[in-house]
């Protein structure tokens, strides 16, 4: 590690600063996307009755962090995102320590930039959601596990138990992670390559299991209603392999192999147990969620739920390049990786880019420009899949989780609420039209997610009462505002 800290590392520190500035700091002030609106609602309304329709939503220790930021710095987008920014920074540091310990003493920088080449790393670093914290806890637990199995120090064992017990408390979807420490510890103990013995591991594993028992009870209680919260289709094999990000380890290994063919210099061998930890930390989460999705029919195979595997993918890329890379090549390899991360993840088509395609803040501002007072009707379909009868009703009280966007970015018009599914909302929409509620003024609008807004715009336009009205769509990423005006 002395090599890692030498003064001549300043080019790598400079590249890291540029990466963080470009990939993390620029999008910090941008609009919340839908799930971040949920974070804002949970923080502002803890224990709100409207979460009864989705009790899993507030079940995370993560929310204490943005709540603290709210107290200290107010409710800006930046303050809500600071915890994820800090957690991801710690995650990168821990990834570098693991790479130096498992792969090569000089591999830390390359592992950091390999992580930054993955879109999910910098996306979650700027996301007011639990995923960066989950990655930090998972990598920390593995780091302390490796240290404990190397030294048998009980301090490291205790830190492993604490970090591992917190992973599932960050997000209920992280249960496949626990296969990783079990696989690695079993491999180390089986080949008798650790001062730790089976009784000691049994004690530590049992303590961790007991610490997880309350969370397991919560997860089992909530799993019975999982089908009502499915937001993605069942994963195909193509989707499965795409989310693995296998191209980054493959490209790194191929590049290192090509360099080895040119120079034919010997590289250091990585121990088999290190490979086991790296590959399991990369693959257990996607394999576990893929199998769960296919076997139960309740798909949870989406990028944000898989994000806990990304540090493992970065370590896999580092291990692949280490197979052929000579010790003297780590610094130049890290520089190349940093430049590649900036080129491919830097959003160079624009100077200032948003964190997410969704611009709820901009859309709400447009609605308030179009309808600056309560006289103008605004039709608002809920963007949440849980907004279905009987949980959703025509007199759904606000503020409420099913319309979290209205709480974070208020609009001034008179609200006419619709459920998530168009078919569920047609009777209510017919009532709006038939009563003349929308046509009493010279203009009205529909505000919400793009597909919903466009479907409702087409439906309303087909109604005879709207024959004398013209409409236009204003897009804010995947959030739309359809504006109707009398001709």
C-alpha positions as CSV (number, residue, x, y, z in Angstrom):
1,X,0.0,0.0,0.0
2,X,3.0,2.3,0.3
3,X,3.2,2.4,-3.5
4,X,-0.5,3.5,-3.5
5,X,0.2,6.6,-1.4
6,X,3.4,7.9,-3.1
7,X,3.4,11.5,-4.2
8,X,3.7,10.5,-7.9
9,X,0.1,9.2,-7.6
10,X,-1.1,12.8,-8.2
11,X,-2.2,12.1,-11.8
12,X,-4.5,9.4,-10.5
13,X,-5.9,11.6,-7.8
14,X,-6.5,14.3,-10.4
15,X,-8.3,11.9,-12.7
16,X,-10.4,10.7,-9.7
17,X,-11.3,14.3,-8.9
18,X,-12.3,15.0,-12.5
19,X,-14.4,11.8,-12.6
20,X,-16.3,12.8,-9.4
21,X,-16.8,16.3,-10.6
22,X,-18.1,15.3,-13.9
23,X,-20.1,12.2,-13.1
24,X,-21.3,13.0,-9.5
25,X,-21.3,16.7,-8.8
26,X,-22.8,18.1,-12.0
27,X,-26.2,16.2,-11.8
28,X,-26.6,16.8,-8.0
29,X,-29.0,19.7,-8.2
30,X,-31.3,18.2,-10.9
31,X,-34.9,17.1,-10.4
32,X,-35.8,14.1,-8.4
33,X,-37.1,11.1,-10.4
34,X,-40.0,9.1,-9.2
35,X,-38.4,6.9,-6.5
36,X,-36.6,9.9,-5.1
37,X,-39.9,11.6,-4.8
38,X,-40.9,8.6,-2.6
39,X,-37.7,9.2,-0.5
40,X,-38.8,12.9,0.0
41,X,-42.3,11.7,1.0
42,X,-41.0,9.1,3.5
43,X,-38.7,11.7,5.1
44,X,-41.4,14.3,5.3
45,X,-44.2,12.0,6.4
46,X,-42.7,9.1,8.4
47,X,-45.4,6.6,9.3
48,X,-48.0,8.1,7.0
49,X,-51.2,6.1,6.7
50,X,-51.0,6.0,2.9
51,X,-48.1,3.5,3.1
52,X,-50.5,0.8,4.0
53,X,-50.8,0.0,0.3
54,X,-47.0,-0.5,0.0
55,X,-45.7,-1.3,3.5
56,X,-42.3,-2.3,2.1
57,X,-41.6,1.3,1.0
58,X,-40.5,2.8,4.3
59,X,-38.7,-0.3,5.5
60,X,-35.1,0.9,5.4
61,X,-32.6,2.4,7.8
62,X,-31.5,4.5,4.9
63,X,-34.2,7.1,5.5
64,X,-32.5,8.3,8.7
65,X,-29.7,9.8,6.6
66,X,-31.7,12.1,4.3
67,X,-33.9,13.0,7.4
68,X,-30.7,14.2,9.1
69,X,-29.7,16.1,5.9
70,X,-33.2,17.7,5.9
71,X,-32.6,18.9,9.5
72,X,-29.2,20.2,8.8
73,X,-29.4,21.6,5.3
74,X,-33.0,21.9,4.3
75,X,-34.9,19.9,1.6
76,X,-33.0,20.7,-1.5
77,X,-32.2,17.9,-4.0
78,X,-28.5,18.3,-3.2
79,X,-28.9,17.8,0.5
80,X,-31.0,14.7,0.0
81,X,-28.4,13.2,-2.2
82,X,-25.3,13.9,0.0
83,X,-25.7,10.6,1.9
84,X,-25.5,8.5,-1.3
85,X,-22.5,10.6,-2.5
86,X,-20.6,9.9,0.7
87,X,-21.6,6.2,0.9
88,X,-20.4,5.7,-2.7
89,X,-17.1,7.4,-2.0
90,X,-16.5,5.0,1.0
91,X,-17.6,2.1,-1.3
92,X,-14.8,3.0,-3.8
93,X,-12.3,3.3,-1.0
94,X,-13.3,-0.2,0.3
95,X,-13.2,-1.6,-3.3
96,X,-9.6,-0.3,-3.6
97,X,-8.7,-2.0,-0.3
98,X,-10.2,-5.3,-1.3
99,X,-8.5,-5.2,-4.7
100,X,-5.1,-4.5,-3.0
101,X,-5.7,-7.3,-0.6
102,X,-7.1,-10.0,-2.9
103,X,-5.6,-9.2,-6.3
104,X,-2.4,-7.1,-6.1
105,X,-1.1,-4.4,-3.8
106,X,-1.1,-1.9,-6.7
107,X,-4.6,-2.9,-8.0
108,X,-6.6,-0.4,-6.0
109,X,-6.6,2.5,-8.4
110,X,-7.6,0.3,-11.3
111,X,-10.5,-1.2,-9.3
112,X,-11.8,2.3,-8.5
113,X,-11.8,3.4,-12.1
114,X,-13.3,0.1,-13.2
115,X,-16.1,0.8,-10.8
116,X,-16.5,4.3,-12.2
117,X,-16.8,2.8,-15.7
118,X,-20.1,1.2,-14.6
119,X,-23.1,3.5,-15.1
120,X,-24.8,2.2,-12.0
121,X,-22.0,3.3,-9.7
122,X,-22.2,7.0,-10.5
123,X,-26.0,6.9,-11.0
124,X,-26.5,5.6,-7.5
125,X,-23.9,8.0,-6.1
126,X,-26.3,10.8,-7.0
127,X,-29.5,9.0,-6.2
128,X,-31.5,9.8,-3.1
129,X,-32.3,6.1,-2.6
130,X,-30.8,3.3,-0.5
131,X,-28.6,1.6,-3.1
132,X,-25.3,3.4,-2.5
133,X,-25.6,2.7,1.2
134,X,-26.4,-0.9,0.5
135,X,-23.2,-1.2,-1.6
136,X,-21.2,0.4,1.1
137,X,-22.4,-2.0,3.8
138,X,-22.0,-5.1,1.5
139,X,-18.4,-4.2,0.6
140,X,-17.6,-3.3,4.2
141,X,-18.8,-6.6,5.4
142,X,-16.8,-8.5,2.9
143,X,-13.7,-6.5,3.7
144,X,-14.0,-7.2,7.4
145,X,-14.7,-10.9,6.6
146,X,-11.5,-11.1,4.6
147,X,-9.5,-9.4,7.3
148,X,-11.0,-11.7,10.0
149,X,-10.3,-14.9,8.0
150,X,-6.7,-13.7,7.5
151,X,-6.0,-12.7,11.1
152,X,-8.7,-14.3,13.3
153,X,-9.0,-10.9,15.1
154,X,-12.4,-10.8,16.8
155,X,-12.7,-7.0,16.2
156,X,-12.9,-7.8,12.5
157,X,-15.4,-10.5,13.2
158,X,-17.6,-8.1,15.1
159,X,-17.4,-5.4,12.4
160,X,-18.4,-8.1,9.8
161,X,-21.4,-9.1,11.8
162,X,-22.5,-5.4,12.2
163,X,-22.1,-4.6,8.6
164,X,-23.7,-7.8,7.3
165,X,-26.6,-7.4,9.6
166,X,-27.2,-3.9,8.2
167,X,-27.2,-4.9,4.5
168,X,-30.7,-6.4,4.7
169,X,-31.9,-3.5,6.8
170,X,-30.9,-1.1,4.0
171,X,-33.2,-2.9,1.5
172,X,-35.4,-6.0,1.7
173,X,-34.3,-7.1,-1.8
174,X,-30.7,-7.7,-0.8
175,X,-31.2,-11.2,0.6
176,X,-29.1,-13.0,-2.1
177,X,-26.0,-11.2,-0.9
178,X,-25.7,-13.5,2.1
179,X,-24.6,-16.3,-0.1
180,X,-21.4,-14.4,-0.7
181,X,-19.8,-14.5,2.8
182,X,-21.1,-18.1,3.2
183,X,-19.4,-19.3,0.0
184,X,-16.2,-17.5,0.7
185,X,-15.8,-18.6,4.3
186,X,-16.6,-22.1,3.4
187,X,-14.0,-22.1,0.7
188,X,-11.3,-20.7,3.0
189,X,-12.1,-23.1,5.8
190,X,-12.3,-26.1,3.5
191,X,-8.8,-25.6,2.2
192,X,-7.6,-24.9,5.7
193,X,-6.0,-21.6,4.6
194,X,-7.2,-19.5,7.5
195,X,-6.4,-19.4,11.3
196,X,-10.2,-19.3,11.9
197,X,-11.8,-22.7,12.6
198,X,-15.2,-24.1,12.0
199,X,-16.5,-23.5,15.5
200,X,-15.5,-19.8,15.3
201,X,-17.2,-19.4,11.9
202,X,-20.3,-21.2,13.2
203,X,-20.5,-18.7,16.1
204,X,-20.1,-15.7,13.8
205,X,-22.5,-17.0,11.2
206,X,-25.0,-17.9,13.8
207,X,-24.8,-14.4,15.4
208,X,-25.3,-12.8,12.0
209,X,-28.3,-15.0,11.4
210,X,-29.9,-14.1,14.8
211,X,-29.3,-10.4,14.0
212,X,-31.1,-10.9,10.7
213,X,-34.1,-12.8,12.1
214,X,-36.4,-9.7,12.6
215,X,-35.7,-8.6,9.0
216,X,-36.4,-12.1,7.7
217,X,-39.7,-12.1,9.5
218,X,-40.6,-8.8,7.9
219,X,-39.6,-10.0,4.5
220,X,-41.7,-13.2,4.8
221,X,-44.7,-11.2,5.9
222,X,-44.4,-8.9,2.9
223,X,-43.7,-11.5,0.3
224,X,-47.3,-12.6,0.1
225,X,-48.3,-9.3,-1.5
226,X,-45.3,-9.1,-3.8
227,X,-47.4,-9.6,-7.0
228,X,-49.1,-6.2,-6.4
229,X,-45.8,-4.3,-6.6
230,X,-44.3,-5.8,-9.8
231,X,-43.0,-3.1,-12.1
232,X,-40.9,-5.0,-14.6
233,X,-41.6,-8.0,-16.8
234,X,-40.1,-11.4,-16.2
235,X,-36.4,-11.3,-17.3
236,X,-35.3,-13.1,-20.4
237,X,-31.9,-14.7,-20.7
238,X,-30.8,-11.7,-22.8
239,X,-31.9,-9.3,-20.0
240,X,-30.2,-11.5,-17.5
241,X,-26.8,-11.5,-19.2
242,X,-27.1,-7.8,-20.2
243,X,-27.5,-6.7,-16.5
244,X,-24.3,-8.6,-15.6
245,X,-22.1,-6.0,-17.2
246,X,-19.9,-8.9,-18.3
247,X,-18.4,-6.7,-21.1
248,X,-16.3,-4.7,-18.7
249,X,-14.4,-7.7,-17.2
250,X,-14.1,-9.3,-20.7
251,X,-12.7,-6.1,-22.3
252,X,-10.2,-5.7,-19.4
253,X,-9.1,-9.3,-19.6
254,X,-8.8,-9.1,-23.4
255,X,-6.8,-5.9,-23.3
256,X,-4.4,-7.3,-20.7
257,X,-4.0,-10.5,-22.7
258,X,-3.1,-8.6,-25.8
259,X,-0.5,-6.6,-23.8
260,X,0.9,-9.9,-22.4
261,X,1.2,-11.3,-25.9
262,X,3.3,-8.3,-26.8
263,X,5.6,-8.2,-23.8
264,X,5.4,-11.7,-22.4
265,X,5.9,-10.6,-18.9
266,X,4.8,-12.7,-16.0
267,X,2.0,-11.6,-13.8
268,X,1.2,-12.5,-10.2
269,X,-1.2,-15.4,-9.6
270,X,-4.5,-14.7,-7.8
271,X,-5.5,-17.2,-5.2
272,X,-8.5,-19.4,-5.8
273,X,-10.3,-18.1,-2.7
274,X,-10.0,-14.6,-4.0
275,X,-11.6,-15.6,-7.3
276,X,-14.4,-17.2,-5.3
277,X,-15.1,-14.1,-3.3
278,X,-14.9,-11.8,-6.4
279,X,-17.1,-13.9,-8.6
280,X,-19.7,-14.6,-5.9
281,X,-20.0,-10.9,-5.0
282,X,-20.6,-10.2,-8.7
283,X,-23.0,-13.0,-9.5
284,X,-25.0,-14.0,-6.4
285,X,-27.4,-11.0,-6.5
286,X,-28.3,-11.3,-10.2
287,X,-28.6,-15.1,-10.2
288,X,-30.6,-15.1,-7.0
289,X,-33.1,-12.4,-8.2
290,X,-33.3,-14.0,-11.7
291,X,-34.2,-17.4,-10.2
292,X,-36.7,-15.8,-7.7
293,X,-38.4,-13.9,-10.6
294,X,-38.7,-16.9,-12.8
295,X,-39.8,-19.4,-10.1
296,X,-42.3,-17.1,-8.4
297,X,-43.6,-15.1,-11.4
298,X,-43.0,-11.9,-9.5
299,X,-40.2,-10.1,-11.3
300,X,-37.7,-8.1,-9.2
301,X,-35.0,-8.2,-11.9
302,X,-34.3,-4.5,-12.3
303,X,-31.0,-2.6,-12.4
304,X,-31.4,-0.8,-9.1
305,X,-32.1,-4.0,-7.2
306,X,-29.0,-5.6,-8.8
307,X,-26.7,-2.6,-8.1
308,X,-25.2,-4.2,-5.0
309,X,-23.3,-6.5,-7.4
310,X,-21.5,-3.6,-9.1
311,X,-18.4,-3.5,-6.8
312,X,-18.0,-7.2,-7.5
313,X,-18.1,-6.5,-11.2
314,X,-15.4,-3.9,-10.8
315,X,-13.3,-6.4,-8.8
316,X,-13.9,-9.0,-11.5
317,X,-12.6,-6.6,-14.2
318,X,-9.6,-5.9,-12.0
319,X,-8.9,-9.7,-11.5
320,X,-9.3,-10.3,-15.2
321,X,-6.6,-7.8,-16.1
322,X,-4.4,-9.0,-13.3
323,X,-4.1,-12.4,-15.0
324,X,-1.9,-11.0,-17.6
325,X,-0.8,-7.6,-16.3
326,X,2.8,-7.3,-15.0
327,X,3.2,-5.4,-11.7
328,X,4.8,-2.4,-13.4
329,X,1.7,-1.9,-15.6
330,X,-0.9,-1.1,-12.9
331,X,-0.5,2.7,-12.9
332,X,-0.8,3.1,-16.7
333,X,-3.7,0.6,-16.7
334,X,-5.5,2.7,-14.1
335,X,-4.9,5.9,-16.1
336,X,-6.4,4.2,-19.2
337,X,-9.4,3.0,-17.3
338,X,-10.0,6.4,-15.8
339,X,-10.0,8.0,-19.3
340,X,-12.3,5.3,-20.6
341,X,-14.7,5.9,-17.7
342,X,-14.8,9.6,-18.5
343,X,-15.3,9.0,-22.2
344,X,-18.0,6.5,-22.0
345,X,-19.9,7.7,-18.9
346,X,-19.3,11.5,-19.2
347,X,-22.5,12.5,-21.0
348,X,-20.4,14.6,-23.4
349,X,-23.4,15.5,-25.6
350,X,-24.2,18.3,-23.1
351,X,-22.4,20.4,-20.6
352,X,-25.0,20.0,-17.8
353,X,-26.8,16.7,-17.6
354,X,-29.6,15.5,-15.3
355,X,-29.3,12.7,-12.8
356,X,-32.3,10.9,-14.4
357,X,-34.3,11.4,-17.6
358,X,-37.4,12.3,-15.4
359,X,-37.8,16.0,-14.8
360,X,-40.7,16.3,-12.4
361,X,-39.6,19.7,-11.2
362,X,-39.5,21.1,-14.7
363,X,-42.9,19.6,-15.6
364,X,-44.5,21.0,-12.4
365,X,-43.1,24.4,-13.2
366,X,-44.7,24.2,-16.7
367,X,-48.0,23.2,-15.1
368,X,-47.8,26.2,-12.8
369,X,-47.0,28.5,-15.7
370,X,-50.0,27.2,-17.6
371,X,-52.3,27.1,-14.6
372,X,-51.1,29.7,-12.1
373,X,-54.2,29.4,-9.9
374,X,-56.8,27.0,-8.6
375,X,-59.3,27.8,-11.4
376,X,-57.6,25.7,-14.0
377,X,-58.3,21.9,-13.9
378,X,-55.3,19.6,-13.8
379,X,-55.9,15.8,-14.4
380,X,-53.2,13.8,-12.5
381,X,-52.9,10.0,-13.0
382,X,-50.9,8.4,-10.3
383,X,-47.5,7.1,-11.4
384,X,-47.5,4.3,-8.9
385,X,-48.6,0.8,-9.7
386,X,-50.3,0.5,-6.3
387,X,-52.8,3.2,-7.3
388,X,-55.6,0.8,-8.0
389,X,-59.0,0.3,-6.4
390,X,-59.7,-0.3,-3.6
391,X,-56.5,1.4,-2.3
392,X,-57.2,4.2,-4.7
393,X,-60.5,6.0,-4.5
394,X,-61.9,9.1,-6.3
395,X,-61.5,11.1,-3.1
396,X,-58.0,9.9,-2.3
397,X,-56.7,12.2,0.4
398,X,-53.7,14.4,-0.2
399,X,-50.9,14.4,0.8
400,X,-50.5,10.7,0.0
401,X,-47.8,8.3,-1.1
402,X,-49.7,7.5,-4.4
403,X,-49.2,11.2,-5.5
404,X,-45.8,11.8,-3.9
405,X,-44.8,14.1,-6.8
406,X,-47.5,16.6,-5.8
407,X,-46.1,16.8,-2.3
408,X,-42.5,17.5,-3.5
409,X,-43.3,19.8,-6.4
410,X,-46.7,21.3,-5.7
411,X,-48.9,22.6,-8.5
412,X,-51.5,25.4,-8.2
413,X,-54.3,24.1,-10.4
414,X,-57.5,22.3,-9.3
415,X,-56.6,18.6,-9.1
416,X,-58.6,15.8,-10.7
417,X,-57.0,12.5,-9.6
418,X,-56.9,9.3,-11.6
419,X,-55.5,5.8,-10.8
420,X,-52.5,4.1,-12.3
421,X,-54.3,2.0,-14.9
422,X,-56.4,3.8,-17.5
423,X,-59.0,1.1,-17.5
424,X,-59.6,1.7,-13.8
425,X,-59.9,5.4,-14.3
426,X,-62.3,5.6,-17.3
427,X,-65.5,5.8,-15.1
428,X,-63.9,8.7,-13.2
429,X,-62.8,10.4,-16.4
430,X,-66.3,10.1,-17.9
431,X,-67.5,11.8,-14.8
432,X,-65.0,14.6,-15.3
433,X,-66.2,15.2,-18.8
434,X,-69.9,14.7,-18.2
435,X,-70.1,17.1,-15.3
436,X,-68.3,19.8,-17.3
437,X,-65.6,20.1,-14.7
438,X,-62.9,20.3,-17.3
439,X,-64.6,22.5,-19.8
440,X,-65.9,25.4,-17.6
441,X,-62.6,27.2,-18.1
442,X,-60.8,27.9,-21.4
443,X,-58.0,25.6,-20.6
444,X,-57.0,22.5,-18.6
445,X,-54.1,20.0,-18.5
446,X,-53.0,16.4,-17.9
447,X,-49.8,16.0,-15.8
448,X,-47.8,12.7,-15.2
449,X,-45.7,10.0,-16.7
450,X,-45.4,10.2,-20.5
451,X,-47.3,7.0,-21.5
452,X,-50.1,7.7,-19.1
453,X,-50.5,11.3,-20.2
454,X,-50.5,10.5,-23.9
455,X,-53.0,7.7,-23.5
456,X,-55.3,10.0,-21.6
457,X,-54.8,12.8,-24.0
458,X,-55.9,10.5,-26.8
459,X,-58.9,9.3,-24.8
460,X,-60.1,12.8,-23.9
461,X,-59.6,14.1,-27.4
462,X,-62.0,11.4,-28.7
463,X,-64.8,12.6,-26.5
464,X,-67.6,14.6,-28.2
465,X,-67.4,17.3,-25.6
466,X,-63.7,18.0,-26.6
467,X,-64.4,18.5,-30.3
468,X,-63.8,22.3,-30.0
469,X,-60.5,21.8,-28.0
470,X,-56.9,21.5,-29.2
471,X,-54.1,19.9,-27.3
472,X,-50.3,19.9,-27.3
473,X,-47.7,17.9,-25.4
474,X,-44.7,19.3,-23.5
475,X,-42.0,16.8,-22.7
476,X,-39.8,16.8,-19.6
477,X,-37.8,13.6,-20.1
478,X,-40.4,10.8,-19.5
479,X,-42.8,13.2,-17.7
480,X,-45.3,15.0,-19.9
481,X,-47.8,17.8,-19.7
482,X,-50.7,17.8,-22.1
483,X,-52.3,21.2,-22.4
484,X,-55.8,21.6,-23.7
485,X,-57.2,25.0,-24.9
486,X,-60.5,25.9,-26.4
487,X,-60.2,26.8,-30.1
